[in-house]
Amino acid sequence: MNCQETKILLSEYLDRELSCEVRTAVRRHLAGCLDCADECRKLQKSIKLLKKFKKLRVPRDYSRTLFYRKKKAG
């Protein structure tokens, strides 16, 4: 597995959505590639930060209201 393939699979790797075989290949690549391992750590850190945010609930008619306000504004 090369760097390009690994970087494409990082999100799925961290979410544990890969097959055992592919997950092992990614893990091996990360063990031997400092750049990809760093990229993986950065992605993990970003995911942890995003999980701290509260989920906002948007009112059902929000998009319709926004559309009409934009249309009215010009």
Secondary structure, DSSP 8 states (H G I E B T S, - for coil): --HHHHHHHHHHHHTT-S-HHHHHHHHHHHHH-HHHHHHHHHHHHHHHHHHTS------TTHHHHHHHHHHHH-
